[in-house]
Amino acid sequence: MRKILFVINPAAGKGRGIKEIPRIKQRFKEFDYEIIISKEANGITKMVQEELNKNYTDIIAVGGDGTLGEVINGVVGKDITVGVLPLGSGNDFIKTLGLSEDFEERLLAIEKGLTKEIYAPSVNEHYFINVLGWGVDAEIIKEKNKNIIREGKLNYLYSTLKMLLVYKPKEVTFTVDEKVYTKEVYIVAVGNGQYVGNGMKICPGANPTDQELEICIVEKMPRRTLLRHFSKIFKGTHGSVTGIEILKGRRIIVKFPRTTVIQEDGTLRQVDGLDLKKEKKIQFII
C-alpha cells in the first residue's frame, strides 16, 4: 500500500501549488496521502525529514527543480520514491527524462507510480538533481531574481544576455577524475540533467541514469564571439565552438581563490570549493 506526501512550495508558479490543492485531493481521494506546505525558503528538506517517521512510500515535490532538490536532500538513502508536480519557472530536470510538464499528465503518472532509478549527485555533503554552475551562470540567477515583470524563458534569456555583456571571466582550478585544469572562464556548468533556463541545453550529453557528470566549460573569448554562438546552447550544439569544452567525469573537485557564489538547481549558495560525485540513487516517478 502506498502512502503519499505532497510537499508544496507556495512560492512556485506564483502560488499555483496552493491553487492546485483541490485537484490533488480529487485525484488522490482513494489514496492514503497528506499535503504539507513549506513556510520558509530553503526549509523543505527539514520539513521532509521531520515527516519520515510516518512511513511514507512516496514524496512528491510540488514546485520546480529547487523544490525537487530539497525533497531529495530529505530522502536520499531512504526507501522512498520521489516525484514532482512541475510548477517552477523552468522545470528543466524532467525535460532530460523526456517527461511531460503538463500538470494533469504528471498527476496521472504519480497515480500510476512507475519509476526509474536515477542518480542524485552529491556536492559538499549534500545533493542536487539538475545542474550546478558558477561564473556568469550564478550572476544570471541573481539578475533573474530581480526581475519581477519578465517571467520564465524570457526572464532567463534577458538576464543571460545582460550578464554576458558585463561579466568578467574568472580564473578557476578544477580537477576532473584526477586531471587538473586551470582556465579563465565565463561559465562552468556541471550537469546531472541537460537543461537550464527553461530549455537551454547546456550539458547535452548529461544522463541521470549513469554515474558520470557532464561539465560544460565556456572559456574566455571575445564577447562578440560568445554572443554570436549563444543560440547554439539552446540546441546543444555549442560543443563545436572553439573555446567551449564538454567533458565527463565521475568526480570533480574545484578550488576557488575566494568565496564564490554558485547556483545549484536555481538556488544561490556561497562556497569555498566543490567536491562533486554520483554515488546515491533514488527511485523517480516517470
C-alpha positions in Angstrom: 0.0 0.0 0.0 1.3 3.5 -0.9 1.3 6.4 1.4 2.0 9.7 -0.4 3.2 13.0 0.9 2.8 16.1 -1.3 5.2 18.9 -0.3 4.1 22.3 -1.7 6.4 25.2 -2.3 3.9 28.1 -2.0 6.3 30.5 -3.9 6.5 28.2 -7.0 4.4 29.2 -10.0 3.3 32.4 -8.2 1.3 30.4 -5.7 -0.2 27.9 -8.1 0.7 25.0 -5.8 -1.9 26.2 -3.3 -4.5 26.7 -6.0 -3.9 23.1 -7.2 -4.6 21.5 -3.8 -8.3 20.8 -4.7 -7.2 19.0 -7.9 -4.6 16.9 -5.9 -7.3 16.0 -3.3 -9.8 15.0 -6.0 -7.3 12.8 -7.9 -6.0 11.0 -4.8 -9.1 10.8 -2.7 -8.8 6.9 -2.8 -5.2 7.1 -1.6 -3.6 7.4 1.8 -2.0 10.8 1.4 -1.1 14.1 3.2 -0.3 17.6 2.0 2.1 19.9 3.7 3.1 23.5 2.7 6.5 24.9 3.3 6.6 28.0 5.5 10.1 29.4 4.6 12.5 29.4 1.8 15.0 26.5 1.9 13.1 24.9 4.7 11.7 22.0 2.7 14.5 19.5 3.5 14.0 19.9 7.2 10.2 19.5 6.8 10.6 16.3 4.9 13.0 14.9 7.4 10.5 15.6 10.2 7.8 13.6 8.3 9.9 10.5 7.7 8.6 8.7 10.8 5.2 8.5 9.2 6.1 5.7 6.8 5.5 7.4 3.5 6.3 5.4 0.4 6.3 8.4 -2.0 7.2 12.1 -1.5 6.1 14.5 -4.3 7.7 17.9 -4.8 5.1 20.4 -5.9 7.3 23.1 -7.3 10.3 23.5 -9.5 13.8 22.0 -9.7 14.9 23.7 -6.5 11.9 22.2 -4.6 12.6 18.8 -6.0 16.3 19.1 -5.0 15.2 20.0 -1.4 12.9 17.0 -1.2 15.7 14.7 -2.5 18.0 16.0 0.2 15.5 14.9 2.8 15.1 11.3 1.5 18.4 10.2 -0.1 19.3 6.8 1.5 15.7 6.1 2.4 13.4 3.6 0.8 11.2 6.3 -0.6 10.1 7.1 -4.1 10.3 10.7 -5.3 8.2 12.5 -7.9 7.4 16.1 -9.0 4.4 18.1 -10.0 6.2 20.8 -12.0 5.3 24.4 -11.1 8.7 26.1 -11.4 9.9 28.7 -13.8 11.8 26.2 -15.8 11.1 22.6 -14.7 14.3 21.6 -16.5 15.1 18.3 -14.9 12.2 16.4 -16.2 13.0 17.6 -19.8 16.1 15.4 -19.6 13.9 12.4 -18.8 11.6 13.2 -21.7 8.6 13.7 -19.3 5.6 16.0 -19.9 5.4 19.2 -17.9 1.6 19.1 -18.2 0.2 19.1 -14.6 -2.6 16.7 -15.4 -0.3 14.2 -17.1 2.1 14.3 -14.1 -0.8 13.7 -11.7 -1.7 10.6 -13.7 2.0 9.4 -13.7 2.1 9.8 -9.9 -1.1 7.8 -9.6 0.4 5.0 -11.7 3.6 5.1 -9.7 6.0 3.8 -12.4 9.6 4.6 -11.6 13.1 4.8 -13.0 16.3 4.6 -10.9 18.4 7.7 -11.2 21.4 9.3 -9.5 21.3 12.2 -7.1 24.8 13.8 -7.3 26.4 15.0 -4.1 28.2 18.3 -3.6 30.0 19.1 -0.4 28.0 16.5 1.6 24.5 17.4 0.3 22.7 16.7 -3.0 21.4 18.4 -6.1 19.4 17.0 -9.0 19.8 19.0 -12.2 22.6 21.5 -12.9 25.2 23.3 -10.8 27.2 26.2 -12.2 29.3 29.2 -11.4 30.8 32.2 -13.2 28.2 34.1 -15.2 25.7 31.3 -14.5 25.3 32.3 -10.9 25.1 36.0 -11.9 22.3 35.2 -14.3 20.3 33.7 -11.4 20.9 36.8 -9.3 19.7 39.1 -12.2 16.7 36.8 -12.9 15.6 37.0 -9.3 15.5 40.8 -9.5 13.1 40.9 -12.5 9.5 40.8 -11.3 8.0 41.7 -14.6 9.5 39.2 -17.0 8.7 35.5 -16.5 10.0 32.1 -17.5 12.3 31.8 -20.5 12.1 35.5 -21.4 13.4 36.4 -18.0 16.3 33.9 -18.2 17.2 35.0 -21.7 17.2 38.7 -20.9 19.2 38.1 -17.7 21.7 35.9 -19.6 22.3 38.4 -22.4 22.7 41.3 -19.9 25.2 39.5 -17.8 27.2 38.2 -20.7 27.8 41.9 -21.7 29.2 42.9 -18.3 30.7 39.8 -16.6 34.5 39.5 -16.5 35.8 35.9 -16.8 37.4 34.5 -13.6 40.3 32.0 -13.3 39.4 28.7 -11.6 41.3 25.5 -11.0 39.3 22.2 -11.1 40.1 18.5 -11.3 38.1 16.0 -13.4 39.0 12.4 -12.5 42.5 13.5 -11.4 43.2 15.6 -14.4 43.8 19.2 -13.4 42.6 22.3 -15.4 43.2 25.9 -14.8 41.2 28.2 -17.0 39.7 31.7 -17.2 36.0 31.0 -17.7 32.7 32.7 -18.3 30.7 29.6 -17.3 31.3 26.2 -15.9 28.1 24.1 -15.6 28.1 20.6 -14.1 25.1 18.6 -15.2 23.1 15.6 -14.0 20.4 16.9 -16.2 20.9 18.6 -19.6 18.8 21.8 -19.4 18.8 25.1 -17.6 16.8 28.3 -18.0 13.7 26.7 -19.3 15.2 24.7 -22.2 18.8 25.8 -22.7 20.7 22.5 -23.4 23.9 23.4 -21.5 25.0 19.8 -20.9 23.7 18.0 -23.9 25.1 14.6 -23.0 24.2 14.5 -19.3 22.4 11.4 -18.2 21.0 11.0 -14.7 20.9 7.2 -15.1 24.7 6.8 -15.3 27.5 7.7 -12.9 29.2 10.4 -14.9 28.6 14.1 -14.6 28.9 16.3 -17.7 30.9 19.5 -17.5 30.5 22.4 -19.9 33.3 24.9 -19.8 32.9 28.3 -21.6 36.4 29.8 -21.6 37.3 33.5 -22.0 36.7 34.6 -25.6 35.8 37.9 -27.3 32.2 38.8 -26.2 31.1 39.2 -29.8 32.2 35.6 -30.4 30.3 34.4 -27.3 27.2 36.3 -28.3 27.4 35.1 -31.9 27.4 31.4 -30.8 25.0 31.8 -27.9 21.9 30.5 -29.7 23.7 27.1 -30.1 23.3 26.4 -26.4 19.5 26.1 -27.0 20.2 23.3 -29.5 23.0 21.7 -27.5 25.5 22.2 -30.4 27.8 24.6 -28.6 30.4 21.9 -28.0 31.6 22.5 -31.6 32.6 26.1 -30.8 36.3 26.9 -30.2 36.7 27.8 -26.5 33.8 25.7 -25.3 34.8 22.3 -24.0 32.5 19.5 -22.8 33.9 16.8 -20.5 32.6 13.9 -18.5 33.9 12.7 -15.1 32.9 10.7 -12.0 34.5 13.1 -9.6 35.0 16.9 -9.9 37.0 18.9 -7.3 37.1 22.7 -7.6 39.3 25.2 -5.7 38.2 28.8 -5.8 40.7 31.6 -5.0 38.0 33.2 -2.7 34.5 32.5 -1.5 32.3 32.2 -4.6 28.6 32.2 -5.4 27.3 29.2 -7.3 23.9 28.3 -8.5 22.5 24.8 -7.6 19.2 23.9 -9.2 18.5 27.6 -9.4 19.4 28.3 -5.7 22.3 30.5 -4.9 25.0 29.3 -2.4 28.4 30.6 -1.2 31.2 28.1 -1.2 35.0 28.0 -0.9 35.3 24.9 -3.1 33.3 22.0 -4.5 33.5 18.2 -4.4 31.1 16.6 -6.8 30.3 12.9 -7.5 27.5 10.5 -8.1 27.1 7.7 -5.6 23.5 7.7 -4.3 20.4 6.5 -6.3 16.7 7.3 -5.9 13.6 5.8 -7.4 11.9 8.6 -9.5 8.4 8.6 -10.8 8.2 8.8 -14.6 
